[in-house]
Amino acid sequence: MANYPENAIRDDLSLYDLDPLTDKFTQEDIETALYYLDGNGDYGEFQAFISIGSVYTALMNHFGYWILNKRDPREIALDAAQRLKYLMMSAEEVDFNANPDFLTPYLDTYGETLLQLVATGRDDLAEATEEIARRVLATGRYAKPADSGGYFGAPAKLGVFALEMLAARRGETIDWESFHVPPDRFWRDCARIGLTEPDPVKAAEWAAQLCDAHMQTLRTDRDGMSTTPFEGKEINQQAHFLWPITTHAFLRLRAGQGLETAPVDHPLMRTSFEVLRGWHVPVGAWQPEPWFAEILDKTVAIAPTLGPRLEIIR
């Protein structure tokens, strides 16, 4: 914790103090996305989602900054970010299925996204995102490619944890080895055993260990490659560094099963992000602007199978 004080991260995110949705750079990214969706450029229409990814990151950084600055959950920003992320993952799956040489989507990204959705009560998007991740798993394309070190330089953490927790809630487990995914034992066991632990004190011990694991999983080198998902540094968004989405998701799922958890004594649970424990994104917090409907319509025109799936974010 001492290495990542709140003021350092707040300073990093202070460039995003103003609403990104009104920022000129965001407007430029939106225009660029529409340009590519119209068939311009040399790398296909879905190049548009690189620009949409920039909008997503700006919204996440804005949300994180205002928690650190005023403990103010900017629900409009988070709702918009969550919808854009789902759109990006949906388009990525289409590209992945259409191209045998497409890089298999990162399991840690699914995990980080799912944990935030669960932590903020977005059950609708969490269920839809889980379906994407499970379909990608089922392709078997996490198998080690020829002449490659494989997709995992370290045992998988966030994706295993998130998907295993959601499976455990249904009384199921996941055979990770059959999907060519090496699971991290702690994160898997925290989902399989800790999530349903009936003793509130023992459950709190799992949660405290989860806080330690969260801090050990941060991708802290923002500009270089010294910390990467390949090395097990899977928490990528700075807004998540001191926001224990891992533990908040764990506690919310336990509460949803009627299980009590004793108070969790850990510094990560006492940051400014503690205001988000038990908080949920209000339904319809963001009233989408016309550009969002235009992006959705153009995406569906390119990939009609996405039509029904994207109704959830309209």
N, C-alpha and C positions, 0 to 999 in steps of 0.2 A: 504493500500500500504506500509505503513511504516514497517509493520511486515514481508514483503517479498521483501527486496531490491534485486536488480539484482545480486549484488556480492555474496549474500548468495546462491542463486540458481545456479549461475555460478560455485561456488566452489563445490556444490553438484554434478554438472554434469561434472566436469573437468576430471573425470575418463574416460569419453567418448570422449576425445579430438581427438583420432586417429580413422581412418576409421574402424567401426565395421566389415565391410565385409571382412577385411583382418586379423581380430583379431583371435587368436588361440581359444579363448573361443567361439566365434561365429562358428568357424569351428567344434568345439566339439558339439555344439548344433545342427548343421546341420547333423552331423554324427549320433547323437542320434535320431533325427527325422527320418532319413532314416531307422535306425535300427528298430524303432517301426512300421513304415509303411510297413516293410517287414514281419510283423506278429510276431515279437518277443515281449517279455514282457507279463505281466499278465492282463493288463487292456485294451486291444484292440489297434488296429492300430492308432486310433485318439489320443492316449496318446502323439503321436508325436507333437501335436500342443502346448503342454506345452513348449517344447524346442523352437518351432518356435516363441512362444510368447516372449521368452527371447531375441531372435534376434530382434523382432519388438521393444521391449523396448529399447534395446541398440541403434538402429537406431534413435528412437525418441529422446533419450537423447543426442546423437551426434548432431542431427539437432539443438536442443535447445541450446546446449553449444556454437555452432559456431555463432548463432545469438547473444547470450549474449556476446561472446568474441570479435567478429569482425564484427557483423552485416552482416554475410556472409551466405546467404541461400544455404545450401548444398542440392541441388535439387536431387542429386542421392540418398542420404540417405532417403529423404522424399518419393520419388517415390517408392523405395524398401519397405519402411515401409507401405505405403498405399496398395501396392499389397499384402504384407504378411497379413495385417489386414483383407483384403477382403477374402483371402484364409481361414484364421482362422474362420471368421464368417460363411462362406459357409459350412465348415466342421462341425461347431457347430450346424448349422441348421439341417444337415443330422442326426447327433446324437440325437438331440432333437426330431425330427419327428419319429425316430425309437424306442425311449425309452420313454414310458409314465411317467416314474419316473425321467427323466432327468430334472434337475433344469432349469426353464425357463430363457433364456438368459436375462442379465440385460438390461433394457431399457435405462439406462443412458449411457451404453457403445455404444449402437447404436447412441444415441444423440451426444456424444462427437466425435465419428468417423465421423458422417455426417457433423457436424459443421466444422470440420477441412477440410473435402473434399470440401464443398461448399466454405469455405474461401479461398481455394487455387485453385479454378477453375476446380476441378476434377469432372465435370458434369457426365462423364461416370460412374465412381465408385460411385458417390453420388446416381445416379438413381438406380444402381444395389443394393446398400446397403439399400436404402429406401425400395426396393421390399422385401428384406429379413426381415426387421423390420416389414413391414406391414403383411407379411405372418405369422410371429410369433404372432403378435397382434391378428390376425384373429383366431388363435387356441383357444383363450379364456383362455389360461393357466396362465394368470396373476391373475386369481381368487384366493382368499385366500384359501390355502390348509387347510384341517382339522387339528386341534391341532397346528396351526401355527399363528404367528403374521402377516402373509402375506408377500408379496414382497416389500411393501412400508411402511416404518415407518414414512415417510414424503411425502408430495405431490411430484409427479414426475416433474422434471424440464427439463433437457437437451433433453431427448427423446421427450417429449411433444413439446418443443420449435422447435426442428429441423423438426420433422414430420409435425407439424402444419404449419410451414412456407412453407414447400414444398407443402402442401395441399392448403394453402392460395394462393400461386402463380397460382394454377389452379382454383381458385374461390371456393374451397371446405373447409369444416371444418371437424374435427374428433370428433365423439361422444366417448369421453374417458371412460365415465362411462360404456358404453356397452362392453368395453374391460377390465373392472375391474381395470382401472388405474385412481388413483386420481390425477388430474392435478393441478400443482401449478398455481394459478390465474395470477400472474404477468407474468410468462413465456408464458402461453397460450395467454394472452391478448396482449403481446408484438408481438407475431406472428400474431394474428388475426387482431389486430387494428393498432399496430405500423408499421408493415411491409408495409401496404398500405396507411399510413397517407400521405395525399397530401401536407400538410404544412411542408416545409423543417425544420423550427425551431422546431415545435412540434416533428417531427421525430428525430431530434438531441437530444431532451429531453428524448425520449424513449431510444435512444442509450446510453446516459449517465447513465440512470437508469440501463440499461443492464450491463454496466461496473461495477457498484456497485454490482449487483446481481452476476456477474461472480466472483468477489473477495470473496463473501460470500459463494461460492459453492465449494471452493477448498478443496480437501482431503489432508490436510497438514501433518497429522501424517503418515509418510511413513513407520514406523516400527511397529506401534501398531494399535489398533482398536478404538481409541478415536474419530476419524473422519471417517465416513463410508458413502457409498451411501445410506444406510438404513436411515441415519439421514439427508439426503439431501446434503451431501458433495460429489458431483458427478463428479467434474473435477479431474481425477485421474493422468493423465500424467503431470510430472513436467514441461515438455516443453510447456504445455498449461497454466501454472499458470499466467505468465505475457504476454502470447500471447492471445489477446482477440479474439479467434476464434468465440466466440458468437457474438460479435459486428461486426467483419469483415464479417462474413457470412450474418448477417442482412443487412449490408451496400451493399454488393455485390448483394444480391437478390433484394434490392430496386433499385439499379442502373440498374440491368437487366430488370426491369419493366419500366425504363425511369423516375424513381422518384428521385428527388434531395433531398439531406440531408445537412443541414447546418453543419459547422464544429462542431465536438464533443469535448467539453472541459472537458477532464477527464484525470487524471494522467496515467491510464492504456493505453491510446491511445498515450502516449509519451514515452513508454519504447523502448528498442532496437528492439522489435518486430514490431514497426511501419513500418519498411522496408517491412513487409509482407502485408501491406494493399494494395489490388489490385494486388498483385503478384500472379502468378500461376505457378504450377509445369510444366515445359516444357515437351511436349510429348516425351516419350521415353528417359527421362533423365537417367534412369538406364537401361543399357543393361544387362539383366539377365545372370548369369553364369550358366553353365551346371547343377549344383546342384538344381537350382530352377525348371528347366524343369523336372528333375528327381522326385522332390517332387510332382509336379503337375501330372505327369503321374501316379505315384503310388497312389495318392489320387483318381484320376479318375478310376483307376483299382478297388479300393475298393468301390467307390460310383460313378458308371457310370452316374448317373443323373447330376453330377456336370460338366461333360465334356463341354457342350455348355456354361455354366455359367462362367467357368474359362478361356475361350478363351480371355476374356477381359483383363486379366492380364498377358498373355503369352508374 
